[in-house]
């Protein structure tokens, strides 16, 4: 089962920063936080992941609280093409591989 | 990022027929592949995990005789929906996992839209 909770939807003005929160209060010490997004009728796209330090790449920044119970994905300058459903996922460990259980995600609407 | 393809992208079939969906990792070796299904306006639901050369592991509630998974090589996994019915109509997405730079990622295919009439 998914171990994350996210707001159902958020709006953001084009050109502004989009801050998407995620709660994962039951995360274990060796579990990573991953963020993916899904544009309508496509497969999910990897954005970023982290363990406990803040991370930044060409797409976004990931801020993880010190207690690791929540995180925020930041899109610094949102564009219309960033409109998508954003999923925060805690990667669970098992004997075979690290499965992803998707929660309901946040629908980000970027508006002109 | 790595590339994962799916074929076909869209399929329409009659009730009672079987449909095979292919998932290929194009530029890396995928030791593990995952299959998901997604209903309209819903999230992805993990169906099964398949490791190359071994039997797939199915999530609770997923019928293994209904959804046959074969992972015969490090670049190909197939999902066969047997005796499809209208309630099997869904968006099926695969992902492939490999190891690079010390951590594991999943790369997703573009999905296959199945419509059963």
Interface residues (C-beta under 8 A of the other chain):
Chain A: X2 X32 X36 X38 X41 X42 X43 X44 X45 X46 X49 X87 X91 X96 X97 X98 X99 X100 X101 X102 X103 X104 X105
Chain B: X1 X4 X6 X31 X32 X34 X36 X43 X44 X45 X46 X49 X51 X57 X91 X93 X95 X97 X103 X104 X105 X106 X107 X108 X109 X110 X111 X113
